[in-house]
Amino acid sequence: MAAASAAMTALLRPSTSPHFLDPKKHRLSPRFPRLCSFSLPSSTPQSLSTTPQNTLEAQPKLAITNVVDILSERGLVDSMTSDNLRSVCSNPNCIPLKVYCGFDPTAESLQLGNLIGMVVLSWFRRCGHKTIAVIGGATGRVGDPSGKSLERPELNVETVEKNRAGIRALVYKILHRASVEVDLEMGCIKDEYLNPETNEYCNCLVVEDNFNWWKDITLLDFLGEVGRYARVGTMMAKDSVKRRLMSEQGISFTEFTYQLLQGYDFLHMFKNMGVNVQIGGSDQWGNITAGTELIQKILQVEGAYGLTFPLLLNNDGSKFGKSEGGSIWLSPDMMPPYKFYQYFLSVPNEDVGRFLKLFTFLNLKEIQVLEETMKKPGYAPKSAQRRLAEEVTRFVHGAEGLAEAMKATEALKPGVFELV
């Protein structure tokens, strides 16, 4: 693997163009082979080992936790572009992987439906992989047609900038807080954590903005470098496009090109940052495969993977993350932590086990115990919901937010939960 990586690097050295791909020199970052391999330390104390420790082959291999297996067991995998991703996740010569998930700034805050993407990113991080959250400062101005029956309202530049700043800070706060303990255990230095106001990279968590690479790309550049590789028939066959084409309103050219914009994001990060996995909801399948196809056609290399997780629905088939009061926002400025907490207290019994698997990091045995306890005589009503609410609120709002939520809930009459 090391020899193959070295050969690939020699053949595909990074382009001298600072902003875009050179059509004659589609090359990979020199970081690429380094990001795809690492040495595992010995799991045996040297004083007790009778095997020489001066070669990698002589060192006992550590068990590698396969993140795809974990996600599958918890119902967090809908589709993968290749089942090779599962084997790569257990191959010490190919990890850590570098994984990204995108968040478009279409509102001032993300909603509960967006939380699953951060949970999946966190699982990758917990299994030793590197994670990037990409804020769509550029793509957010276009609007993703996926899952939409009508074109998104156009947002002015000022609104996009405000939304972008708020979501960037929110995503960084949640993911940074969630990964601190894991990252420190893996040897990251606390001072190395990324400042959300900079674009510097570190070994732990990156929050990027795709406007940083789109701002200097002209339409002619895009058509010449990317458009020539896109087949219109393939683009029209994407589910998100087909549904809109069949609707009365149709689809605008602006939204039609969205899949290429997101596809180029993956291409750019694969080439320049060594990012080799994109994750997203099942409605993002067309956009994700647009990226893997561009990487194969333009760079003519393999090793780019996509993984989608299912969209969340309640047990009755309704969209998860809505209440009588509207959307469940992740920002405390738009929904106080105690209302967020109470939303999960109101989850029906039949949904609790599934949501514990999807939204928390509790092990499956503990979740099974909670589910079985709910069926036993003498079960205290809402006990499992309370555990669910505590875990999710802590992940989103931290220990202080959880304490605030529990204090406010205690102030209410016993057994009465305020509707959100």
DRENNU-561354 format. One record per residue: z, x, y of N, C-alpha, C, CB in turn. Coordinates in steps of 0.05 Angstrom, whole numbers, plus 5000, padded with zeros to 4 digits. Glycine has a CB too. Layout:
% DRENNU-561354
ZXYZXYZXYZXY;...
***
This chain:
% DRENNU-561354
500050174976500050005000500050175025502449815000;501650395024501850575047499150705052504050785044;497850795030495250925033493150725044494251035007;493250475034491350275044491850215073491650015028;494450195081495050145109494050365127498050105113;494450625118493550845134490550845137494451115121;489150775115486250765117485350545136485050725089;486650315134485950095152486350175181487649855146;488550315187489150395214487050585224491850525216;486150775207484150975215481550835222483751185193;480850635206478250495211478450305234477450355186;480750195239481049975259483050055280481849715245;482550265295484350345316484350145339483650625326;486450135355486549925376484349955397489249935389;483449725406481349725427482349835453480349435431;480649965468481350075494481349855516479450295502;480349615509480349395529483249295532478549165520;484149275557486949185561487348885557487849265588;485248735559485648445559484348295537484748335585;482048395527480548225509479348395486478348075523;478148275467476948415445474248535453476648225421;473748775444471148895447469448805423471249205448;467148665427465648555405464748765385463348405415;464649015393463749225375466149385364461849415389;468549325374470849485366473249305361471549685388;473049125342475248945335477249105318474248695320;479449195330481249375317484149285318480949645329;485649385299488449305297490249505312489249295268;492649395319494649555332495649765313496949385342;496350015323497450215306500150135294497750475320;501449925305503949835294503549685268505349645314;501149595262500649405241501749505214497749345238;500849755204501849835178504849885179500450085169;505949975201508850035203510449775201509450175229;509349555212510849305211510749175184509649115232;508949265167508549145140509849305118505649105135;511449505124512749655103515349775113510949875093;517149795094519749925101521050015076521549735117;523050195078524450305055527050155052524950605059;527650085027530149955021532350155015529749754997;534750115026536950295020537950254992539150265040;539450444982540650414955542850214956541550684945;543150054934545349864932547649984916544349614919;547350234907549450364891550750584908548250484865;553350594910554750804925553951074913557850774924;553351264931552351524922554351664903551651704945;556951634909558951764893559051664864561651734906;558051424859558151304833555451324818558951014834;553351404833550751404822550151674808548651354843;548851654785548051894771545051954774548651874741;543651794791540851824796540451964822539451544796;538652164823538052294848537252094870535852504845;538152134895537651944916535552044936540251884930;534052254929532252374949529452254949532152664945;528952064931526351934931526651634932524652014907;524651494944524851204945524851084917522451094961;523151204899522951094872525651114857520851244856;527251314865529851344851531951154860530751624854;531451024883533550854895533350574883533250844925;535650454875535550184864534549984885538350094855;532949794877531849594896533949384902529349474884;534049304927535749074934534248814928536549094964;535748614921534448354917533448244943536448154904;530948154944529748054968529747754967526848164972;531047634987531147344988528347234997533347245007;527147064981524546964987524746715005522946894961;523946745030524346535049522646285042523546625077;520346325030518646095023520045935001515846185013;521346064982522845914962525045754974523946114941;526545874993528645735007527645495021530145925026;525545525036524345305052523345085034522145405070;522145165011521144964992523444794980519545094970;525544924973527844794961529144594980529944994952;528844645006530044475026528144265038531244645049;525744255027523744065036522444135062525043795040;522244395068521244495093518444625091523144695105;517044575069514344675066512544445060514144895044;510444405077508444205072505944335060507744055099;504844545074502444685064502644975071499944555076;501145135056500745425062497845485060502445605044;496845665077494045745075493445905050493245905100;495446025039495146175014497846205000493846455019;497846164974500346194959501146484958500146084931;499346664966500046954968502446994987497647114977;502846825006505046855024507646865009505046625045;507846704988510346694973510846974960510246474951;508847084948509147344935509647574956506747414918;508347554979508647754999511547755009506747705023;512847525010515547505020517547645002516347215022;516747714977518547854959517548144953518747704933;515548224967514448494963515548694983511348484965;517248884975518449074994516449245009520349244980;513949264998511949415012510449265034509949524992;511049005035509548835054511348695075508048615039;513948735073515848615092517348825107517748425077;518448755130518748485141516148375153520948475162;515748115149513547985162514247935191512847715148;512247875207512647795235511547515239511348005255;513247325246512647045245512846915273514546895225;510946735279511246605305510846305303509146715325;512146165322511845875325511445825355514345725314;509645635361508945575389510345325399506045555392;510945325425512145095438510745045465515245135442;509244835467507844775492509744645512505444595487;509644725538511444605558510344345570511844815581;510244145554509243885563511443705575507943735540;513943795574516143655587518143865595517443445567;520243775609522343965619524044075596524043835640;524143935574525744015551524243965526528443875551;524944105505523944045478525543805467524244285459;524343665447525643445435526643515407523743195434;528043335394529143385368526943455348530643145358;524643335351522443405332521643695333520043235338;522043835356521444115359523544295346521144185388;525844185340528044345330527444465303530544185329;525844315287525344405260523844675260523744195245;522144715281520744965283522645195287518744955306;524745155304526745365308528445405284528545285332;528945195268530445225244528945405224531144955231;526345345221524645505203524445795212521845385200;524145835238524146115248526746255241523746115279;528946105244531546225238531846295209533746035247;530646135191530746205163529146465158529545975146;526946495170525446745167527146975177522746735183;528446935200530147155211532447215192531247065238;533647015180535947055161535047205136537146785154;532447185130531447325106530247595113529347155092;530747685138530047965145527347995159530048125122;526047775166523447795179523747785210521547575170;521647865224521747875253520447615264520248125264;521547505285520747245295519947255324522847045291;517947095331516947065358516646775364514247215363;517746685387517246415397515346445420519946275406;513146295419511046315439511046055456508246355427;511546095482511445865501508545845510513345915525;507445595509504645555515504145515545503645315500;504645725561504145705589501245655596505045955603;499445745578496545705581495645455566494945945571;496345435540495445205524496644945534496045255495;499044955546500344715556498744585578503144785565;497044735591495444625613493044465602494444835632;492444515576490144375564491044125549488744565544;493144155533494143925518493043915489493443665532;494843915470494143905442493543615434496344035425;491143555423490543285414491843205388487543245412;493043405374494143345347496343135349495343605336;495942925332497842715331497842525354500642825328;495942545372495842385396493442195395495642555421;493941945402491741745403490341735430492841465396;491641845450490541865477490842145488491941655496;489142215507489342475519491842495536486842535537;493142725534495642775549495042755579496943045542;496942655595496542655624496342935634498942505638;494642985653494343255664496743325681491743265682;497743565676500043675691499143875712502143805671;500243845736499544035756500944305751500243935784;500044515765501044785760504044795764499544985778;505044665786507944675792509544555769508544525818;508644335758510144215736510144385711508943935729;507744505705507644675681509444915685504744775677;509545035709511245265714514145195710510745375742;514944955720517744875718518444825688518244615734;516644685674517144635646517244895630514944445634;515445075636515245325622517845485625512845495632;518945495649521345645654523745525639522045665684;523845255639526045125626526045155596526044835633;523645125584523345135555523745425545520645025546;522745615561523045895553526045965551521646085574;527545885572530445935572531845795549531645855599;531045545544532345385523531845505495531245095523;529345575489528545685463530045955459525545725461;530046115480531346375477534346345472530846545502;535546165486538446125484539146035455539445915504;537645845445538245735418537745955396536645485412;535446075397534746265376536346525378531746325377;536846615403538446855406541246815396538546935436;542546595403545246545394545346515364546346285408;543346385353543346345324542946605308541246145316;541546795320540947035305542747275311538147115311;544547245329546247475337547747595313548247395358;549147425298550647535275548847655254552347305262;546647525248544747625228543547895237542547425222;542747905262541448145273543348385273540348095300;545848335281547848555282548348655254550448455295;548448475234548848555207546548725196549248315189;544148675208541748825199541449085214539248655202;543249145232543249405246542049405274541649595230;541449175285540449165313542749235332539248885319;542049375353544049435373544149205393543349705388;546549115400546848885417545348905443549748825422;545349145455543949185481540949165479544749455492;539849165454536949155451535848875452536249285425;537548675453536548405453534748355477538748195452;532648205472530648155493531847995517528248015482;531348095541531947935565529847725568532148125590;530547465570528547255571526747275596529846985571;527547435616525947465640523947685638527747505664;523947835616522148065613520248015589523648325609;518248185587516448165564516848395545513548155574;519048535547519548765529520148665501521948935540;519348835482519748765454522148905443517248835438;523448785424525748915410525448855381528448815422;527348945366527148915337528248645327528649135323;529248475345530648245336529247975342533348235348;528747915367527647665375525947695399529947455380;523647575399521747585422521047295430519247745415;521147245456520146995467517847075486522446835483;515446995478513047075493511846825507510947195474;509846875524508446665538505446725536509346645568;503946545524501046605520499546615546499846405502;500746535568499346565594499046865601500946425617;500747035590500647315596497947435587502947455582;496747345565494247455557491847275564494147505527;492347025571490146845578489346865608490846565572;491146965625490746955654488347125663493147045668;487647325648485447505656482947465640486347795653;482847255623480447205607478646995621481347095579;476147065624474246885637472946705616472147045653;471646495625470346315606468046455592469146075621;466646625606464446775593465446975572462846925614;467747095578469047275558469647115533471647395570;470846885537471746715514469446625498473346475524;467346525511464946435496463646655481462946305515;463546895494462147115481463747235458461647325501;466347255461468047385441469047205419470347515455;469546955426470746765406468846535399473346655417;467646415420465946185415463646225396464746095441;462546465395460346515377461146515348459046785384;463746545342464746535315465646265306466946735312;465746075324466745805318464445625310468245685342;464645485287462645295278463445015286462245315247;461744885301462344615312462944425289460044515329;461444445267461944265245464744285234459844315222;465644535232468344585222470444475241468844885217;469944515267471844415287471944115286470944505315;469743975283469643685282470943575257466843585285;471143735236472243645211475343645211471243815188;476543775231479443785232480543495236480343965256;482643435222483743165223484443065251486243145205;485543245267486343165294483943085311487943395308;481643225306479243155321477942905309477243395320;477742885283476442655271477742395279476542675240;480342385280481742145287481042065316484742165284;480942255334480342195362477442125365481042435379;475642235350472842165352472341875344471142355335;473941785325473641505315475041305333474741485287;476641395352478041215370476241125392480541345381;477040915406475440805428475240995451476740535438;477341155456477441335478475941595473480341405486;475641665447474341915440476042155447471641935455;474742385450476242635456474642795477476642805431;476042905496474743055517474043335507476543075542;472143465520471443745513473843925516469043845530;475543865536477844035540479744035516479443935565;480343795506482043775482480643875457483043495478;478043835456476543925433476744235429473543845436;476944375451477144675449479944775444476044795475;481944595444484744685441485144855416486644445441;483844765394484344915369483345205371482844775346;481245255387480345525390482345695408477545535403;483545555427485445695444487845785427486445515467;488945605411491145675394490345875373492445425381;487945845363486846035343486746315355484145945333;485946335380485846595393488546715397484346585420;490546545402493346645404494046795379495246405408;493546685356494246815331492647075328493646625307;490047065334488347305333489447525351485447235341;490047455375491147655395493647775385491547515422;495547615374498147725366497847875339500147495363;496047795322495547935297494548215304493547785279;492648225322491348485329493148665345488848425345;494648555364496148725383499148745378495748615410;500248555362503148555358503848565328504348315370;501848565310502448565282503548305271504348785276;503248085285504147825276502347725254504347615299;503447665231501747585208502347315196502047785187;504247165208504746885199505146705222507246885180;503746475222504246265241505346025227501546185257;507445895239508545655227508345425247511545705220;508345185237508244955255508444695239505544945270;508644475252508744215239506144155224509443995259;506243965206503843905190501543815207504543685170;502043705231499843635249498543875262500843445271;499644115258498444355269496644505249500644545278;496244385226494644515205491944605215494344335181;490544435229487844495239487944725258486544255251;489844735276490144945295490845215282492244875316;492545205262493445445248491045565232495745385229;489645395218487345495202485145595220486245285183;484945485245482945595264483645885270483045435290;486145955271486946235276486446415253489946245283;487146325228486646495205483646545201487946375180;482046335207479146365204478046565224477746095207;478946555249478046745269478747035262479146675297;481147065251482047335243480247445221484947325233;479547275202477847365180474947425190477647145158;473947255208471247295217470947525237470247035230;472747545256472447745277473548015269473947645302;475948025257477148275249476348365221480148265251;475348165206474448215178476648345162471948385179;479048245164481248335147482748095137483148525164;484348135116486047935104488847985114485847925073;490747815106493547855112494747675133493848135121;493147475143494247285162494747025146492147225185;497146915150498046675135498946455154500246755115;498746215144499745985159501545815140497545805170;503645705152505445525137506245295155508045685128;506045055144506844815159509244685145504444615162;510844555161513044395151512544105157515844485164;513643915142513043635145514143525171514143465122;512643335183513643195206516043025197511443015220;517942985214520442855206520342555211522842975221;520942405190521042115192523742015182518741985176;524641795193527041675182526441545155528141455202;528541455141528141335115526341085116530841275103;526340955139524640715141521840775150525940515161;521141035153518441115161518041145190516540915151;520041075207519741105236520141405243521840935250;519141475266519241755275522041845281517441795300;522842065269525542165273525842295300526242375250;528142255312528642385338528442185361526642605343;528241925355528241725376530641545374525641555375;531541435396533741245395533141025414536441385402;534940835417534540615435534240705464536840405432;535440935469535341035497532941225502537841185503;531241265481528941445484529141695468528641515513;527941905477527842155462530542295460525742345474;530942445439533342615436532642895446534342615406;533542955470532843215483534743435474532843185513;533743675473535343905466536744035489533644115452;535743995513536944105537539443945545534944115560;541744085549544143935558543843805585546544125558;541943895601541443775627540143495624539743955644;538843455602537443195598538843015578534643245589;540643135562542242985543544843135539540742925517;547143035547549643175543550143225514551943015556;551543445507552043505479553443285464553743755478;555243125477556642925462554842695454558942805479;552742635470550742435462549042535439549042345486;548342795441546842915419548442905393546143215426;550942965395552842965372552942685360555543065381;553242485377553542215368551042105355554342035391;548742205363546242125350546442175320543842265363;547442415313547642485285549842345271547942785282;551842255286554042095274552941825265556342055293;550741735277549641475271547441475249548541345296;546941715238544841735217545641575193544442035209;543941415181544541255157545341435134542141075149;547041325116547941485093545641595076549741315076;543541435073541341525056539741755067539441295051;540141815093538642035106540342285109537641955133;542942265105544742495111544042745095547642415106;543742715068543242945051540743085059543142855022;538642925064536043045071536243195098533842835073;537643085117537843215143539643455142538943015163;541643455124543243695121541543935110545543645101;539643865093537844075082535844175104536243975058;534943985120532844055140534044195164531443815148;536344105174537244195200539644385200538043955216;540744435176543144605176542544845157545644455167;544345035157544145275140546345265118544445525157;547545035114549345005092547945055065550744725092;549245175046547945225020547644955006549545425003;545744944987545044694973547344584956542644734956;549044764945551244674929553244514947552644904916;553744614971555544484989554444214998556144655014;551844205002550543955010550743754987547643995018;550343844963550543674939553343554937549843824914;555343714942558143614941558543394962560143844946;557543434986557743235007556442974999556543345033;554042994987552542764978554142614956549742834968;555242764937556742634915559342504926557442834894;560542634945563042524957562542254970564242724977;560242224982559541974995559541734976556841995009;559041794950558841574930561441514917556741654910;563441674922566041634908567841444922567441904905;569541304908571541124920573341284939573240974898;574141164960575941294979574641484999577941454964;571941484998570441655017571041555046567441655011;571741735063572241665091569541625105573941885106;568941395115566341335128565741545150566341055140;563241625151562141805171563042105167562941715198;564342165146565242445142562842625139567042465117;560842555122558542715119556842735144556742605096;556642505158555242505184556642685204555142215196;559342695203560742865222560143155216563842815219;559943235191559243505184556443575194559543555154;554643385190551843425199551843455229550143185191;553243275244553243285273554443555283554843055284;556543645270557743895278555844135275560343945262;554544145252552744375246550444385265551844365217;549144155269546744145286547444195315545243875283;549644075324550544105352551244395357552843925358;552544525338553244805342550744975344555044905318;548744915328546245075329544845045356544344985306;544744795366543344745391544944815416542444455392;547544745416549144765440551344975438550344505447;551645105416553645315413556445195408553645495437;558345375405561145285399562345135423562845535393;561645225447562745075471561544795473562045235496;558944765467557744505468558944315447554744525465;559444435423560644275402563444185409560644435376;564944365420567744295429567644075449569244545440;565844085468565543885489564843615476563443965509;562943625457562043375443564343245428559643435425;565843415413568043305397570243195414569043515378;570843325437572843235455572042965467573343435477;569542935475568642685486568642455465565842715498;567942525441567942325419570742225413566642435394;572642415413575442335408576542145429577142585407;575342155453576241985474575341695470575342095501;573341665453572341385448574241255428569441385437;574040985426575640845407574940925379575340535411;576840935361576241015333574140835321578741005316;572140965309570040815294567940705312571340595279;568040755339566040645357564440885368567340485381;561940875364560241095373558340995395558641215349;558341125417556641045439553741085432557441205465;552140875437549240895432548041075453547940615432;546041235444544641415462542041285471544041685449;
***
